[in-house]
Amino acid sequence: MTFFKKQWLIGCICLAVGLAFYIYRTGGEKPESSLQTSDMIKAESSAAKKEGGSSDQVISS
């Protein structure tokens, strides 16, 4: 094997190891999608409106 081929092979191996390490370190933290977050916000706001509406009815009665 020539010197150039050895350098290229070592470079590729280092890149693969670095990429694998990066994926391993960041793989456990998966961010929630924006769709799931917006659905949660809508659900919380509708629940808050329901709670607020029932307390207003009690006060007006």
C-alpha positions as CSV (number, residue, x, y, z in Angstrom):
1,M,0.0,0.0,0.0
2,T,1.3,3.4,-0.8
3,F,1.8,6.2,1.7
4,F,-1.0,8.2,0.2
5,K,-3.5,5.3,0.4
6,K,-2.5,4.7,4.1
7,Q,-3.1,8.3,4.9
8,W,-6.5,8.3,3.2
9,L,-7.5,5.1,5.0
10,I,-6.4,6.4,8.4
11,G,-8.3,9.6,7.8
12,C,-11.5,7.8,6.9
13,I,-11.2,5.6,9.9
14,C,-10.8,8.6,12.2
15,L,-13.7,10.3,10.6
16,A,-15.9,7.3,11.0
17,V,-14.9,6.9,14.7
18,G,-15.5,10.6,15.3
19,L,-18.9,10.4,13.7
20,A,-19.9,7.3,15.6
21,F,-18.8,9.0,18.9
22,Y,-20.9,12.1,18.0
23,I,-24.0,10.0,17.2
24,Y,-23.5,8.0,20.4
25,R,-23.2,11.1,22.6
26,T,-26.2,13.0,21.0
27,G,-28.4,10.0,20.2
28,G,-30.0,9.9,23.7
29,E,-31.4,13.4,23.6
30,K,-34.1,13.5,20.9
31,P,-35.9,16.8,20.8
32,E,-39.7,16.8,20.6
33,S,-41.0,17.8,17.3
34,S,-42.7,21.2,16.9
35,L,-46.0,19.5,16.1
36,Q,-46.0,17.6,19.4
37,T,-45.1,20.7,21.3
38,S,-47.9,22.8,19.7
39,D,-50.4,20.0,20.4
40,M,-49.4,20.0,24.0
41,I,-49.8,23.8,24.2
42,K,-53.3,23.6,22.6
43,A,-54.3,20.8,25.1
44,E,-53.1,22.8,28.1
45,S,-54.8,26.0,26.9
46,S,-58.1,24.3,26.3
47,A,-57.9,22.6,29.7
48,A,-57.2,26.0,31.3
49,K,-60.2,27.5,29.5
50,K,-62.4,24.7,30.8
51,E,-61.3,25.3,34.3
52,G,-61.6,29.0,34.0
53,G,-65.1,28.7,32.5
54,S,-66.4,26.5,35.3
55,S,-65.1,28.9,38.0
56,D,-66.8,31.8,36.2
57,Q,-70.1,30.0,36.2
58,V,-69.9,29.3,39.9
59,I,-69.1,33.0,40.7
60,S,-72.0,34.2,38.5
61,S,-74.4,31.8,40.0
